[in-house]
Amino acid sequence: MSSVARWSYTAAATVWPLEGRDDWAGARTWGAPVGIACDYSGEARRATDAKGLEFTARLTVYTERADIKPGDMVAIGTHTGADPVAAGAVEVRAVQRDADTFDRQADDYTVTG
């Protein structure tokens, strides 16, 4: 983690990676919850996903974690339960890669859901 990230990413969030879909019901299945260091904003704003579709973002998370992808679920705080919906998580709709301007150790990511 870069020195600037260590200074600025002082909040915690939890990510449930999308594992796939149940063959019978079509329901999404999630991996184990993973805690990440982050900063976040909870304001509602208009955003665009990778397909160019507009949506209303309810949560924006700033982090160095490169493995978060659209379809994953994210919630502010530390959660250990297997159900992201019960934890109040939102679906990740867009992930934008940003430069690590100061230390050039790890890029930053804006995760929008």
All heavy atoms as an XYZ file, in Angstrom:
848
protein
N       0.843     -1.168      0.000
C       0.000      0.000      0.000
C       0.888      1.230      0.000
O       1.862      1.303      0.728
C      -0.912     -0.041      1.233
C      -1.832      1.146      1.331
S      -2.942      1.098      2.758
C      -4.174     -0.019      2.158
N       0.535      2.201     -0.830
C       1.324      3.421     -0.906
C       1.143      4.249      0.360
O       0.179      4.072      1.106
C       0.904      4.238     -2.134
O      -0.387      4.773     -1.944
N       2.061      5.162      0.587
C       1.981      5.991      1.794
C       0.744      6.882      1.773
O       0.124      7.117      2.812
C       3.247      6.830      1.941
O       3.371      7.726      0.858
N       0.361      7.365      0.600
C      -0.837      8.210      0.503
C      -2.085      7.368      0.767
O      -2.996      7.791      1.458
C      -0.909      8.896     -0.870
C      -2.206      9.660     -1.029
C       0.277      9.831     -1.044
N      -2.137      6.142      0.237
C      -3.286      5.270      0.479
C      -3.386      4.916      1.956
O      -4.485      4.875      2.519
C      -3.182      4.004     -0.364
N      -2.260      4.658      2.594
C      -2.263      4.327      4.012
C      -2.816      5.500      4.825
O      -3.496      5.323      5.817
C      -0.837      3.979      4.462
C      -0.757      3.316      5.802
C       0.589      2.725      6.174
N       1.792      2.924      5.424
C       2.150      2.324      4.263
N       1.353      1.493      3.681
N       3.283      2.551      3.666
N      -2.533      6.702      4.360
C      -3.006      7.899      5.039
C      -4.490      8.159      4.762
O      -5.228      8.553      5.653
C      -2.173      9.097      4.570
C      -2.688     10.413      5.019
C      -2.533     10.993      6.243
C      -3.476     11.319      4.246
N      -3.167     12.206      6.276
C      -3.749     12.439      5.056
C      -3.962     11.301      2.951
C      -4.498     13.516      4.615
C      -4.712     12.375      2.508
C      -4.976     13.468      3.341
N      -4.944      7.903      3.524
C      -6.297      8.294      3.144
C      -7.336      7.181      3.227
O      -8.511      7.460      3.440
C      -6.305      8.878      1.731
O      -5.946      7.889      0.790
N      -6.961      5.916      3.043
C      -7.927      4.817      3.076
C      -8.037      4.286      4.500
O      -7.496      3.251      4.844
C      -7.531      3.707      2.107
C      -7.547      4.124      0.654
C      -6.699      3.545     -0.266
C      -8.419      5.099      0.198
C      -6.719      3.915     -1.595
C      -8.443      5.477     -1.124
C      -7.597      4.883     -2.022
O      -7.627      5.261     -3.332
N      -8.763      5.031      5.327
C      -8.856      4.694      6.745
C     -10.191      4.040      7.116
O     -10.370      3.642      8.254
C      -8.655      5.950      7.608
O      -9.647      6.911      7.239
C      -7.262      6.525      7.406
N     -11.107      3.935      6.172
C     -12.397      3.294      6.426
C     -12.318      1.819      6.025
O     -11.379      1.396      5.361
C     -13.502      3.991      5.631
N     -13.311      1.058      6.438
C     -13.374     -0.364      6.085
C     -14.638     -0.624      5.279
O     -15.678     -0.010      5.494
C     -13.389     -1.217      7.347
N     -14.528     -1.540      4.332
C     -15.675     -2.008      3.554
C     -15.528     -3.512      3.394
O     -14.454     -4.079      3.616
C     -15.743     -1.324      2.199
N     -16.607     -4.154      3.002
C     -16.599     -5.591      2.767
C     -17.085     -5.856      1.353
O     -18.066     -5.249      0.908
C     -17.516     -6.312      3.775
O     -17.086     -5.974      5.101
C     -17.458     -7.813      3.595
N     -16.394     -6.752      0.665
C     -16.753     -7.129     -0.706
C     -17.098     -8.614     -0.721
O     -16.364     -9.432     -0.164
C     -15.587     -6.855     -1.679
C     -15.929     -7.337     -3.078
C     -15.231     -5.384     -1.685
N     -18.215     -8.943     -1.380
C     -18.586    -10.335     -1.633
C     -18.407    -10.563     -3.128
O     -19.179    -10.035     -3.933
C     -20.043    -10.586     -1.252
C     -20.326    -10.594      0.203
C     -20.406    -11.681      1.014
C     -20.599     -9.468      1.039
N     -20.704    -11.301      2.293
C     -20.826     -9.940      2.337
C     -20.670     -8.081      0.810
C     -21.118     -9.102      3.403
C     -20.945     -7.251      1.858
C     -21.174     -7.753      3.143
N     -17.405    -11.332     -3.544
C     -17.195    -11.551     -4.974
C     -18.298    -12.428     -5.578
O     -18.744    -13.394     -4.944
C     -15.837    -12.244     -5.043
C     -15.584    -12.783     -3.688
C     -16.387    -11.975     -2.724
N     -18.737    -12.081     -6.768
C     -19.727    -12.875     -7.481
C     -19.059    -14.155     -7.951
O     -18.068    -14.125     -8.673
C     -20.275    -12.100     -8.679
C     -21.280    -12.826     -9.557
C     -22.548    -13.152     -8.766
C     -21.616    -11.978    -10.769
N     -19.582    -15.293     -7.510
C     -19.021    -16.597     -7.875
C     -19.682    -17.151     -9.127
O     -19.064    -17.867     -9.893
C     -19.206    -17.585     -6.723
C     -18.415    -17.221     -5.488
C     -16.972    -17.622     -5.581
O     -16.696    -18.766     -5.970
O     -16.117    -16.786     -5.253
N     -20.965    -16.878     -9.314
C     -21.695    -17.407    -10.458
C     -23.178    -17.432    -10.171
O     -23.672    -16.727     -9.312
N     -23.877    -18.308    -10.907
C     -25.322    -18.446    -10.740
C     -25.672    -19.903    -10.471
O     -25.065    -20.800    -11.037
C     -26.056    -17.963    -11.976
C     -25.917    -16.472    -12.187
C     -26.953    -15.985    -13.192
N     -26.856    -14.566    -13.391
C     -27.511    -13.663    -12.663
N     -28.301    -14.042    -11.700
N     -27.386    -12.379    -12.900
N     -26.657    -20.088     -9.624
C     -27.172    -21.417     -9.327
C     -27.799    -21.998    -10.603
O     -28.571    -21.324    -11.280
C     -28.214    -21.300     -8.216
C     -28.838    -22.616     -7.869
O     -29.855    -22.963     -8.488
O     -28.297    -23.298     -6.972
N     -27.462    -23.230    -10.938
C     -27.952    -23.851    -12.171
C     -29.470    -24.009    -12.204
O     -30.085    -23.929    -13.263
C     -27.301    -25.222    -12.371
C     -25.835    -25.113    -12.732
O     -25.432    -24.045    -13.238
O     -25.089    -26.080    -12.506
N     -30.098    -24.240    -11.063
C     -31.532    -24.513    -11.038
C     -32.359    -23.247    -10.938
O     -33.288    -23.054    -11.712
C     -31.873    -25.450     -9.880
C     -31.247    -26.792    -10.060
C     -30.131    -27.264     -9.435
C     -31.667    -27.816    -10.941
N     -29.818    -28.513     -9.869
C     -30.764    -28.895    -10.815
C     -32.711    -27.955    -11.851
C     -30.876    -30.062    -11.526
C     -32.819    -29.135    -12.560
C     -31.916    -30.172    -12.395
N     -32.055    -22.424     -9.995
C     -32.876    -21.239     -9.747
C     -32.378    -19.999    -10.470
O     -33.111    -19.031    -10.610
C     -32.943    -20.964     -8.245
N     -31.115    -19.989    -10.898
C     -30.552    -18.813    -11.543
C     -30.121    -17.737    -10.568
O     -29.731    -16.649    -10.975
N     -30.223    -18.033     -9.268
C     -29.835    -17.055     -8.252
C     -28.315    -16.885     -8.234
O     -27.567    -17.830     -8.469
C     -30.319    -17.506     -6.878
N     -27.872    -15.670     -7.959
C     -26.441    -15.408     -7.873
C     -25.861    -16.030     -6.611
O     -26.523    -16.083     -5.580
C     -26.172    -13.906     -7.893
C     -26.590    -13.270     -9.207
C     -26.297    -11.814     -9.241
N     -27.235    -11.104     -8.364
C     -27.229     -9.797     -8.181
N     -26.338     -9.056     -8.782
N     -28.102     -9.232     -7.392
N     -24.621    -16.497     -6.712
C     -23.926    -17.039     -5.547
C     -22.691    -16.187     -5.288
O     -22.063    -15.677     -6.218
C     -23.521    -18.516     -5.763
O     -22.702    -18.605     -6.933
C     -24.743    -19.397     -5.930
N     -22.351    -16.049     -4.002
C     -21.288    -15.144     -3.572
C     -20.172    -15.906     -2.892
O     -20.401    -16.892     -2.217
C     -21.843    -14.103     -2.605
C     -23.089    -13.477     -3.103
C     -24.359    -13.740     -2.686
C     -23.215    -12.526     -4.144
N     -25.252    -12.993     -3.400
C     -24.578    -12.235     -4.311
C     -22.300    -11.869     -4.960
C     -25.051    -11.329     -5.239
C     -22.778    -10.966     -5.890
C     -24.123    -10.705     -6.030
N     -18.960    -15.398     -3.028
C     -17.818    -15.931     -2.308
C     -17.811    -15.399     -0.883
O     -18.674    -14.618     -0.481
N     -16.818    -15.823     -0.135
C     -16.675    -15.372      1.251
C     -16.416    -13.865      1.291
O     -15.754    -13.317      0.399
C     -15.525    -16.117      1.914
N     -16.932    -13.176      2.312
C     -16.706    -11.737      2.421
C     -15.231    -11.416      2.652
O     -14.530    -12.125      3.364
C     -17.557    -11.328      3.625
C     -17.790    -12.577      4.390
C     -17.720    -13.710      3.429
N     -14.782    -10.331      1.995
C     -13.391     -9.898      2.077
C     -13.373     -8.452      2.555
O     -14.033     -7.587      1.962
C     -12.699     -9.998      0.696
C     -11.275     -9.489      0.771
C     -12.760    -11.408      0.155
N     -12.630     -8.169      3.615
C     -12.500     -6.806      4.121
C     -11.454     -6.035      3.331
O     -10.419     -6.587      2.945
N     -11.737     -4.758      3.058
C     -10.793     -3.914      2.328
C     -10.658     -2.568      3.040
O     -11.563     -2.128      3.739
C     -11.227     -3.675      0.866
C     -12.560     -2.913      0.792
C     -11.300     -4.985      0.105
C     -12.919     -2.430     -0.598
N      -9.503     -1.929      2.842
C      -9.288     -0.554      3.295
C      -9.785      0.372      2.190
O      -9.545      0.110      1.005
C      -7.813     -0.310      3.578
N     -10.459      1.444      2.569
C     -11.048      2.307      1.547
C     -11.362      3.688      2.109
O     -11.165      3.961      3.288
C     -12.330      1.680      1.010
S     -13.683      1.634      2.217
N     -11.874      4.516      1.243
C     -12.591      5.733      1.593
C     -13.884      5.636      0.800
O     -13.969      4.839     -0.139
C     -11.784      6.974      1.233
C     -12.334      8.235      1.887
O     -13.225      8.116      2.751
O     -11.880      9.330      1.536
N     -14.889      6.396      1.125
C     -16.151      6.243      0.415
C     -16.958      7.525      0.435
O     -16.708      8.439      1.221
C     -16.973      5.094      1.011
C     -17.385      5.304      2.444
C     -18.593      5.909      2.763
C     -16.566      4.902      3.490
C     -18.968      6.112      4.080
C     -16.936      5.088      4.805
C     -18.140      5.694      5.092
O     -18.500      5.890      6.397
N     -17.964      7.558     -0.450
C     -18.923      8.647     -0.520
C     -20.297      8.023     -0.692
O     -20.449      7.084     -1.479
C     -18.600      9.557     -1.708
O     -19.644     10.488     -1.905
N     -21.273      8.535      0.013
C     -22.610      7.971     -0.039
C     -23.618      8.842     -0.760
O     -24.806      8.619     -0.629
N     -23.187      9.810     -1.535
C     -24.134     10.677     -2.216
C     -24.701     10.006     -3.466
O     -24.016      9.235     -4.132
C     -23.475     12.000     -2.602
C     -22.469     11.875     -3.724
C     -21.890     13.208     -4.144
O     -22.644     14.176     -4.308
O     -20.665     13.266     -4.310
N     -25.951     10.281     -3.774
C     -26.571      9.769     -4.992
C     -26.124     10.639     -6.164
O     -26.154     11.866     -6.084
C     -28.087      9.782     -4.860
N     -25.666      9.970     -7.228
C     -25.234     10.711     -8.418
C     -25.434      9.842     -9.641
O     -25.543      8.627     -9.552
C     -23.782     11.145     -8.297
C     -22.798     10.003     -8.248
C     -21.356     10.516     -8.142
N     -20.415      9.429     -8.090
C     -19.923      8.798     -9.148
N     -20.289      9.170    -10.351
N     -19.079      7.806     -9.024
N     -25.441     10.463    -10.799
C     -25.587      9.737    -12.048
C     -24.220      9.210    -12.472
O     -23.223      9.925    -12.424
C     -26.148     10.645    -13.125
C     -26.539      9.906    -14.355
C     -27.214     10.749    -15.386
N     -27.331     12.139    -15.028
C     -27.843     13.067    -15.805
N     -28.280     12.767    -16.977
N     -27.909     14.311    -15.413
N     -24.184      7.934    -12.879
C     -22.935      7.306    -13.308
C     -23.216      6.464    -14.549
O     -24.368      6.217    -14.901
C     -22.367      6.441    -12.186
N     -22.142      6.001    -15.196
C     -22.248      5.186    -16.397
C     -21.426      3.927    -16.211
O     -20.288      3.988    -15.746
C     -21.728      5.965    -17.623
O     -22.419      7.212    -17.694
C     -21.955      5.198    -18.901
N     -21.992      2.765    -16.592
C     -21.240      1.516    -16.470
C     -20.413      1.273    -17.732
O     -20.395      2.104    -18.652
C     -22.158      0.336    -16.148
C     -23.135     -0.005    -17.261
O     -22.990      0.474    -18.393
O     -24.074     -0.786    -16.975
N     -19.717      0.136    -17.800
C     -18.828     -0.169    -18.926
C     -19.585     -0.318    -20.239
O     -18.996     -0.162    -21.318
C     -18.039     -1.449    -18.630
N     -20.880     -0.610    -20.188
C     -21.697     -0.757    -21.394
C     -22.302      0.567    -21.845
O     -23.019      0.613    -22.836
C     -22.809     -1.770    -21.147
C     -22.294     -3.164    -20.875
C     -23.434     -4.106    -20.583
C     -22.908     -5.488    -20.243
N     -23.994     -6.398    -19.871
N     -22.044      1.631    -21.086
C     -22.576      2.940    -21.424
C     -23.961      3.212    -20.871
O     -24.563      4.223    -21.199
N     -24.471      2.324    -20.030
C     -25.789      2.512    -19.443
C     -25.695      3.407    -18.216
O     -24.837      3.208    -17.363
C     -26.385      1.161    -19.044
C     -26.589      0.161    -20.184
C     -27.032     -1.178    -19.628
C     -27.602      0.690    -21.180
N     -26.587      4.381    -18.140
C     -26.611      5.270    -16.985
C     -27.371      4.626    -15.839
O     -28.337      3.890    -16.050
C     -27.263      6.602    -17.343
C     -26.392      7.487    -18.186
C     -26.972      8.879    -18.349
O     -28.111      9.133    -17.909
O     -26.270      9.717    -18.911
N     -26.926      4.901    -14.629
C     -27.604      4.430    -13.431
C     -27.371      5.435    -12.320
O     -26.495      6.289    -12.416
C     -27.111      3.026    -13.027
C     -25.662      2.973    -12.607
C     -25.312      3.021    -11.265
C     -24.649      2.864    -13.561
C     -23.985      2.961    -10.883
C     -23.322      2.803    -13.183
C     -22.990      2.856    -11.843
N     -28.164      5.344    -11.274
C     -27.995      6.205    -10.116
C     -27.115      5.481     -9.105
O     -27.499      4.429     -8.583
C     -29.347      6.565     -9.476
O     -30.145      7.234    -10.452
C     -29.152      7.465     -8.264
N     -25.942      6.026     -8.880
C     -25.003      5.443     -7.923
C     -25.391      5.884     -6.527
O     -25.647      7.061     -6.282
C     -23.589      5.873     -8.241
N     -25.443      4.923     -5.607
C     -25.758      5.227     -4.211
C     -24.508      5.194     -3.347
O     -24.508      5.676     -2.235
C     -26.770      4.237     -3.670
C     -28.100      4.306     -4.377
C     -29.071      3.316     -3.829
N     -28.592      1.967     -4.134
C     -29.028      0.873     -3.563
N     -29.941      0.945     -2.633
N     -28.568     -0.303     -3.911
N     -23.445      4.562     -3.869
C     -22.236      4.395     -3.080
C     -21.025      4.425     -4.004
O     -21.025      3.790     -5.061
C     -22.284      3.050     -2.342
C     -21.061      2.667     -1.513
C     -20.868      3.635     -0.353
C     -21.201      1.244     -1.002
N     -20.002      5.164     -3.618
C     -18.732      5.180     -4.339
C     -17.636      4.854     -3.343
O     -17.540      5.479     -2.291
C     -18.468      6.557     -4.984
O     -19.569      6.880     -5.833
C     -17.189      6.545     -5.792
N     -16.823      3.845     -3.676
C     -15.740      3.385     -2.806
C     -14.427      3.634     -3.529
O     -14.288      3.319     -4.709
C     -15.901      1.886     -2.473
C     -14.723      1.381     -1.677
C     -17.197      1.642     -1.722
N     -13.459      4.196     -2.816
C     -12.125      4.451     -3.347
C     -11.152      3.498     -2.660
O     -11.089      3.466     -1.432
C     -11.720      5.901     -3.087
C     -12.765      6.888     -3.561
C     -13.699      7.424     -2.678
C     -12.829      7.259     -4.891
C     -14.664      8.305     -3.104
C     -13.798      8.160     -5.334
C     -14.706      8.679     -4.436
O     -15.676      9.553     -4.868
N     -10.399      2.717     -3.438
C      -9.537      1.698     -2.857
C      -8.379      1.365     -3.794
O      -8.377      1.781     -4.955
C     -10.351      0.417     -2.551
O      -9.524     -0.513     -1.881
C     -10.909     -0.200     -3.815
N      -7.416      0.604     -3.281
C      -6.328      0.083     -4.106
C      -6.588     -1.356     -4.546
O      -5.800     -1.922     -5.281
C      -5.001      0.110     -3.334
C      -4.340      1.446     -3.306
C      -2.949      1.393     -2.705
O      -2.649      0.484     -1.896
O      -2.147      2.268     -3.039
N      -7.705     -1.952     -4.110
C      -8.000     -3.342     -4.455
C      -8.328     -3.459     -5.932
O      -9.306     -2.909     -6.411
C      -9.171     -3.874     -3.644
C      -8.879     -4.089     -2.186
C      -7.855     -5.188     -1.962
N      -8.335     -6.490     -2.365
C      -8.548     -7.501     -1.557
N      -8.306     -7.373     -0.277
N      -8.980     -8.645     -2.029
N      -7.514     -4.212     -6.673
C      -7.672     -4.348     -8.114
C      -8.597     -5.489     -8.505
O      -8.948     -5.620     -9.674
C      -6.302     -4.553     -8.761
N      -9.012     -6.332     -7.557
C      -9.779     -7.525     -7.910
C     -11.293     -7.353     -7.789
O     -12.043     -8.302     -7.995
C      -9.320     -8.711     -7.067
C      -9.430     -8.470     -5.567
O      -9.637     -7.310     -5.163
O      -9.289     -9.437     -4.816
N     -11.780     -6.160     -7.519
C     -13.223     -5.914     -7.456
C     -13.736     -5.726     -8.879
O     -13.105     -5.055     -9.689
C     -13.530     -4.677     -6.593
C     -12.986     -4.881     -5.180
C     -15.024     -4.389     -6.562
C     -13.038     -3.642     -4.316
N     -14.874     -6.355     -9.187
C     -15.402     -6.306    -10.553
C     -16.912     -6.051    -10.529
O     -17.569     -6.302     -9.513
C     -15.078     -7.594    -11.283
C     -15.679     -8.826    -10.661
C     -15.109    -10.094    -11.237
C     -15.671    -11.326    -10.592
N     -15.728    -11.380     -9.163
N     -17.474     -5.573    -11.635
C     -18.921     -5.413    -11.703
C     -19.619     -6.741    -11.421
O     -19.172     -7.800    -11.855
C     -19.159     -4.951    -13.145
C     -17.884     -4.245    -13.512
C     -16.800     -5.055    -12.835
N     -20.704     -6.667    -10.664
C     -21.433     -7.859    -10.247
C     -21.152     -8.240     -8.807
O     -21.968     -8.905     -8.164
N     -19.977     -7.864     -8.290
C     -19.672     -8.095     -6.881
C     -20.610     -7.230     -6.033
O     -21.258     -6.310     -6.540
C     -18.219     -7.717     -6.563
C     -17.198     -8.638     -7.209
O     -17.593     -9.706     -7.739
O     -16.012     -8.289     -7.181
N     -20.663     -7.515     -4.741
C     -21.460     -6.711     -3.814
C     -20.511     -6.052     -2.823
O     -19.493     -6.644     -2.440
C     -22.459     -7.588     -3.066
C     -23.486     -8.279     -3.950
S     -24.712     -7.176     -4.631
C     -25.873     -7.099     -3.284
N     -20.830     -4.817     -2.406
C     -19.971     -4.090     -1.481
C     -20.833     -3.365     -0.447
O     -21.908     -2.859     -0.765
C     -19.042     -3.102     -2.229
C     -19.827     -2.039     -2.955
C     -18.023     -2.479     -1.298
N     -20.345     -3.354      0.798
C     -21.014     -2.640      1.889
C     -19.957     -1.949      2.739
O     -18.849     -2.466      2.909
C     -21.822     -3.605      2.758
N     -20.292     -0.803      3.266
C     -19.400     -0.084      4.152
C     -19.389     -0.796      5.502
O     -20.419     -1.235      5.998
C     -19.850      1.387      4.310
C     -19.829      2.078      2.951
C     -18.966      2.123      5.301
C     -18.507      2.026      2.232
N     -18.211     -0.915      6.086
C     -18.064     -1.559      7.383
C     -17.527     -2.968      7.246
O     -17.352     -3.488      6.150
N     -17.275     -3.582      8.380
C     -16.761     -4.947      8.424
C     -17.925     -5.894      8.661
O     -18.627     -5.779      9.666
C     -15.716     -5.085      9.542
O     -14.671     -4.141      9.307
C     -15.139     -6.481      9.575
N     -18.119     -6.822      7.736
C     -19.210     -7.786      7.818
C     -18.640     -9.191      7.660
O     -17.696     -9.401      6.894
C     -20.249     -7.539      6.721
C     -20.842     -6.170      6.767
N     -21.913     -5.846      7.564
C     -20.489     -5.027      6.116
C     -22.206     -4.574      7.398
N     -21.358     -4.047      6.529
N     -19.211    -10.153      8.349
C     -18.728    -11.525      8.264
C     -19.776    -12.493      7.735
O     -19.464    -13.637      7.453
C     -18.254    -12.027      9.642
O     -19.340    -11.914     10.568
C     -17.067    -11.207     10.133
N     -21.012    -12.055      7.590
C     -22.081    -12.925      7.122
C     -21.931    -13.278      5.652
O     -21.346    -12.531      4.864
N     -22.480    -14.419      5.269
C     -22.363    -14.901      3.888
C     -23.349    -14.228      2.937
O     -23.173    -14.298      1.722
C     -22.579    -16.411      3.855
N     -24.386    -13.563      3.454
C     -25.413    -12.954      2.614
C     -25.198    -11.447      2.492
O     -25.462    -10.699      3.437
C     -26.794    -13.240      3.198
C     -27.927    -12.730      2.326
O     -27.665    -12.227      1.212
O     -29.086    -12.838      2.759
N     -24.753    -10.967      1.323
C     -24.515     -9.525      1.173
C     -25.798     -8.699      1.217
O     -25.772     -7.562      1.675
C     -23.822     -9.415     -0.179
C     -24.180    -10.659     -0.916
C     -24.396    -11.709      0.115
N     -26.897     -9.257      0.771
C     -28.163     -8.521      0.782
C     -28.586     -8.234      2.219
O     -29.022     -7.131      2.548
C     -29.253     -9.291      0.009
C     -30.591     -8.581      0.098
C     -28.833     -9.480     -1.450
N     -28.443     -9.227      3.097
C     -28.788     -9.040      4.509
C     -27.892     -7.992      5.161
O     -28.307     -7.324      6.113
C     -28.671    -10.366      5.258
N     -26.677     -7.822      4.653
C     -25.742     -6.836      5.208
C     -25.981     -5.438      4.640
O     -25.313     -4.486      5.036
C     -24.310     -7.271      4.924
N     -26.907     -5.305      3.696
C     -27.188     -4.005      3.099
C     -26.222     -3.617      1.993
O     -26.073     -2.436      1.676
N     -25.576     -4.595      1.389
C     -24.609     -4.322      0.324
C     -25.310     -3.907     -0.963
O     -26.472     -4.235     -1.189
C     -23.756     -5.565      0.070
N     -24.586     -3.178     -1.789
C     -25.082     -2.786     -3.107
C     -24.224     -3.466     -4.171
O     -23.055     -3.790     -3.947
C     -25.066     -1.256     -3.308
C     -25.988     -0.567     -2.322
C     -23.679     -0.688     -3.204
N     -24.810     -3.668     -5.329
C     -24.095     -4.306     -6.430
C     -23.124     -3.334     -7.074
O     -23.461     -2.175     -7.331
C     -25.082     -4.805     -7.486
C     -24.407     -5.484     -8.652
C     -25.385     -5.980     -9.695
O     -26.604     -5.893     -9.471
O     -24.916     -6.443    -10.753
N     -21.917     -3.786     -7.342
C     -20.921     -2.978     -8.052
C     -21.352     -2.906     -9.508
O     -21.545     -3.922    -10.166
C     -19.511     -3.603     -7.936
C     -18.523     -2.845     -8.809
C     -19.058     -3.624     -6.488
N     -21.516     -1.690    -10.023
C     -21.927     -1.506    -11.412
C     -20.784     -1.041    -12.289
O     -20.787     -1.297    -13.490
C     -23.058     -0.467    -11.471
C     -24.336     -0.859    -10.780
C     -25.201     -1.793    -11.593
N     -25.465     -1.357    -12.942
C     -26.518     -0.638    -13.331
N     -27.429     -0.285    -12.452
N     -26.671     -0.300    -14.591
N     -19.803     -0.343    -11.706
C     -18.693      0.178    -12.502
C     -17.429      0.228    -11.661
O     -17.482      0.508    -10.462
C     -19.022      1.572    -13.029
N     -16.299     -0.065    -12.300
C     -14.989      0.027    -11.659
C     -14.093      0.822    -12.596
O     -13.929      0.469    -13.761
C     -14.375     -1.363    -11.393
C     -12.998     -1.216    -10.764
C     -15.287     -2.197    -10.511
N     -13.525      1.900    -12.088
C     -12.647      2.759    -12.885
C     -11.245      2.727    -12.297
O     -11.067      2.934    -11.099
C     -13.174      4.188    -12.881
C     -12.277      5.157    -13.631
C     -12.831      6.572    -13.569
O     -14.035      6.781    -13.588
N     -11.932      7.535    -13.486
N     -10.267      2.488    -13.130
C      -8.866      2.470    -12.695
C      -8.310      3.886    -12.762
O      -8.431      4.569    -13.775
C      -8.074      1.546    -13.611
C      -6.645      1.382    -13.218
C      -6.000      0.398    -14.159
N      -4.598      0.268    -13.863
C      -3.793     -0.505    -14.556
N      -4.236     -1.209    -15.578
N      -2.530     -0.569    -14.232
N      -7.703      4.310    -11.668
C      -7.099      5.640    -11.578
C      -5.611      5.482    -11.279
O      -5.187      4.480    -10.715
C      -7.761      6.449    -10.456
C      -9.262      6.596    -10.646
O      -9.692      6.899    -11.764
O      -9.991      6.394     -9.662
N      -4.842      6.466    -11.619
C      -3.394      6.404    -11.407
C      -3.028      6.599     -9.945
O      -3.740      7.265     -9.196
C      -2.699      7.482    -12.234
N      -1.924      5.995     -9.540
C      -1.313      6.254     -8.236
C      -0.350      7.407     -8.472
O       0.793      7.207     -8.861
C      -0.587      5.014     -7.716
C       0.110      5.264     -6.390
O      -0.139      6.312     -5.774
O       0.907      4.420     -5.989
N      -0.835      8.614     -8.265
C      -0.100      9.812     -8.655
C       1.202     10.013     -7.897
O       2.186     10.450     -8.471
C      -1.000     11.050     -8.456
O      -2.214     10.831     -9.182
C      -0.327     12.300     -8.952
N       1.258      9.673     -6.626
C       2.402     10.051     -5.820
C       3.480      8.982     -5.695
O       4.649      9.244     -5.936
C       1.930     10.491     -4.431
C       1.016     11.676     -4.501
C      -0.338     11.528     -4.301
C       1.509     12.930     -4.790
C      -1.190     12.614     -4.380
C       0.673     14.031     -4.877
C      -0.696     13.867     -4.674
N       3.127      7.770     -5.314
C       4.142      6.755     -5.041
C       4.387      5.780     -6.186
O       5.393      5.083     -6.209
C       3.762      5.948     -3.799
C       3.778      6.780     -2.541
O       4.469      7.818     -2.535
O       3.104      6.407     -1.572
N       3.440      5.663     -7.115
C       3.542      4.733     -8.246
C       3.766      3.292     -7.793
O       4.510      2.545     -8.402
C       4.641      5.155     -9.210
C       4.456      6.497     -9.822
C       3.398      6.431    -10.889
N       3.302      7.730    -11.557
C       2.179      8.209    -12.024
N       1.082      7.516    -11.932
N       2.153      9.366    -12.603
N       3.085      2.889     -6.695
C       3.201      1.516     -6.195
C       2.006      0.664     -6.597
O       2.179     -0.495     -6.959
C       3.341      1.512     -4.673
C       4.654      2.062     -4.203
C       4.754      2.006     -2.689
O       3.836      1.601     -1.995
N       5.890      2.429     -2.170
N       0.807      1.194     -6.490
C      -0.412      0.462     -6.831
C      -1.460      1.456     -7.289
O      -1.666      2.482     -6.634
C      -0.917     -0.326     -5.633
N      -2.106      1.171     -8.403
C      -3.137      2.069     -8.901
C      -4.317      2.116     -7.938
O      -4.540      1.194     -7.154
C      -3.625      1.613    -10.276
C      -2.597      1.886    -11.369
O      -1.726      2.753    -11.167
O      -2.689      1.259    -12.427
N      -5.064      3.189     -8.005
C      -6.271      3.360     -7.220
C      -7.476      3.012     -8.089
O      -7.403      3.078     -9.314
C      -6.384      4.792     -6.711
C      -5.247      5.160     -5.769
O      -5.024      4.390     -4.829
O      -4.604      6.194     -5.970
N      -8.591      2.659     -7.458
C      -9.802      2.287     -8.181
C     -11.002      2.994     -7.563
O     -11.091      3.115     -6.346
C     -10.012      0.768     -8.137
C      -8.959      0.041     -8.912
C      -7.748     -0.285     -8.319
C      -9.140     -0.282    -10.244
C      -6.752     -0.932     -9.035
C      -8.162     -0.928    -10.974
C      -6.968     -1.257    -10.361
O      -5.980     -1.883    -11.060
N     -11.897      3.450     -8.424
C     -13.174      4.011     -8.004
C     -14.230      2.962     -8.304
O     -14.445      2.607     -9.458
C     -13.473      5.314     -8.762
O     -12.409      6.248     -8.533
C     -14.787      5.923     -8.306
N     -14.867      2.469     -7.268
C     -15.866      1.398     -7.375
C     -17.234      2.029     -7.126
O     -17.450      2.636     -6.070
C     -15.578      0.283     -6.334
C     -16.643     -0.789     -6.388
C     -14.196     -0.282     -6.535
N     -18.138      1.907     -8.099
C     -19.430      2.581     -8.027
C     -20.563      1.567     -8.012
O     -20.567      0.622     -8.792
C     -19.601      3.522     -9.238
O     -18.462      4.358     -9.340
C     -20.826      4.375     -9.081
N     -21.494      1.774     -7.090
C     -22.641      0.865     -7.002
C     -23.893      1.566     -6.593
O     -23.934      2.669     -6.199
